Amino acid sequence: MTISLKSCLALAALCSCAAAQETSNPLVTSEKGLYHYMMNTVMRAAEEMPEKNYSYKPISTVRTFGQLVAHEADAQYEFCATVSGDKTAPPNVEKNKTAKADLVQALKDSQAYCDKVYDGLTDAQATELTSFMGHPMAKLSILSLNNAHTDEHYGNMVTYLRMKGLVPPSSQGQ
């Protein structure tokens, strides 16, 4: 049986909706379900790429694969810290880490950080406005932007994996 990306996304949405029906915070729970789907796919891509290819970039004007992983780790802190109000400086992974093991761990740590933010957020709080990049925005919208950002860079990772002859996680088993 083959499963398309569209089917996977539909399944993730259904699972998050089913979980949302069992909670008093269906908005946050649904968004967290989509977040986990995307972050787990990014994590699998980061783990799949051999370390020797973490320095690979198809042209000089784009990030290396390792820098994409680091950028995603940093972004999790940026988006989720804005939602939580945490003023602690993020770890700046993209400037400080290059080894695959360090980058994968940083990605795991950033997901754990965001999980705490999701777990502490109610639907009522998710509708509160906060400033993001100089604009007033609902906290839930910031988390949605994080998911879109993660999806965007997963698309970059897919290209890098394919250029190295690897099958991306979202296409495996098809």
N, C-alpha and C positions, 0 to 999 in steps of 0.2 A: 504494500500500500504506500503510495506517495502522498506527501503532505506539502502543500504549497505554503509560501510565506503568508499569503492571504488567509489560509486556513489556520495557521499558527496564531496570527493576530486576532482572528475571530475567536479562537479558543481562549486566548489570554483575556480578551474582553469578556467573554462569557464567564470565565472563572472569576474574574474580578467583580463582575456583576452579581454572581451567585454569592460571593463572600460579602459583598456590600449589602445584600438583603438580610444578612445575619448580623449586622452591626448597627449601632446607633449613629455611625459616621460613614454613610455609603459613599459620599463624594471622595473623601480622603482614602477610604479603603479601595475604591475603584482605581484611583490614580496610583496608589501604591502597587496595585496588581500589575498595571502597565509598566510602572517603573521597574519592578522586579523582572518582568519579562525582558525588557530592553537591557538592563544592567547584566542579567545573566547571559544574554547573547553576547554582549561586549566582553564579558569576562571569559567566555569560552573562546572567543576570537583571540584575546590576549594570550590565553594559555596555549592555543593551537600554533600560533606563529613561533617558529624556532628563534631562539635568542640571536643567532647569527643574522637574522633578518630584521631585528629591531632597529637597526641603523639604516634600513632600506627606505628610500623615497624615490618615486618614479621620476621626478624632476627636481631641480634645485630650489624651486620657489615654494615647495610644500613641506609640511612636517614629515619627519621619519615616522615609521610605524610606532616606535617607542614613544615619540613625542605625542602622538595621537592618544596613546594609552595614558600618558601623564596628563595631557590636557583634559581628558575626561575625568580623571581623578580630581584635578584642581577644580573643574567645573562643578562637581558634586558639592564641594565645600562652598563655592560661591553662591550657588542657587539655594542650597539648604540653609546656609548661615543667614542669608537674607530673610528667609521665612521664619527662622527661629529667633532672629535678633542677635545672634551670637556675633560679637565684635572681635573674636580671636582671629589672628592672622592665619590664613590657610597655609598648608605646608609647602606650597610652591614646588610641587613635584616636578613640573616640567623643567625647572631650572636646576634641581638638585639630584635627580635620579636618572640613571640610564640603563642599569642592569634589568633584565627581564624579571627576575625574582622580586626585586625591589619595586618595580612598577606594578606588577600583579598584586603585590601586597598593598601598595598604596591605593589601588583600585578597590580592593576588598575593604580597606579601612574607610575609604570615602563612602562606600555603600553602607557600611555599618553606621557611619555618622548620619547619613540621610535617613536610614531606618529609624534612628532615635527621633529625628525631627518628625517623620510621618507618625510614629507611635505616640508622640506627645501632642498631636494636632487634632482638634475636633473640627467637624464641618463648620460650626459657627466661627471658629478662629480662622478657618480657611477662606472665609469671605472677607476678612479684614484686609484693609488696604495697607500697603507698606511701599516704600520707595525702592524701585529696582532700576538701575541705570538711569536715574534721574526722573523716572516716571512713576506715578502712583499705580499700583497694580495689586489685585487680590492675591493673597498668598497661594491659593490653589492654582492660579494662572502662572505663577512663577514655577511651581512644580511641573505644570504642563509644559512650560517652555524648556525646562530641564529635560523632560522626556523627548521633546522634539530635537533638542541639541544633541542628546545621546544618540538618537536615531540617525541624525545627520552624519555624525562621525562614525557610527557603525557602517554606514554606506561607504565612507572612505576606507575603512578597514577591510570591507569586502573586496574592494578593488585591489588593495595591496595583497591580500591573501590569494586572490585569483592570479595575480601577476607572478606569484611565487609557486603556482601550481597546486594550491591548496583549496579545499572546498570549505566555504564559510559555514559557520554553525547553522545559520538559517536555511541552508540548502542541503545539509547533510541528510542522507536517507531518502533523497528524491531521485 
